[in-house]
Amino acid sequence: MKHFVLIYEVVDDYVERRTPFRAEHLALAQAAKANGDLFLAGAFADPVDGALLVFQGETGAAAEAFAQADPYVKNGLVTSWRVREWTTVVGDTAMVALP
């Protein structure tokens, strides 16, 4: 299974502005996790200037759909986002098994 990262860049006052949208954002994330699409997710710390979400699947479609549905994106807290395929080589679910 492939891995994809969804990378968010956020507004300077992200922490203060996310409160009204946080429950909906977290529910979206929990649904993606329950569906098997989302593996790990969280905001960067010190400074909180972005976030990284790790998805798994055959394509990056789930990550793209997540971003398009995310209330943080819809309400302007995310200034830009992108999905990148991530070639994983270490870990139980790594895409490439090293010899």
Beta strands, then each sheet from edge to edge (+ up, - down):
strand 1: 2-10
strand 2: 38-43
strand 3: 50-57
strand 4: 78-86
sheet 1: 2+ 3- 1+ 4-
end
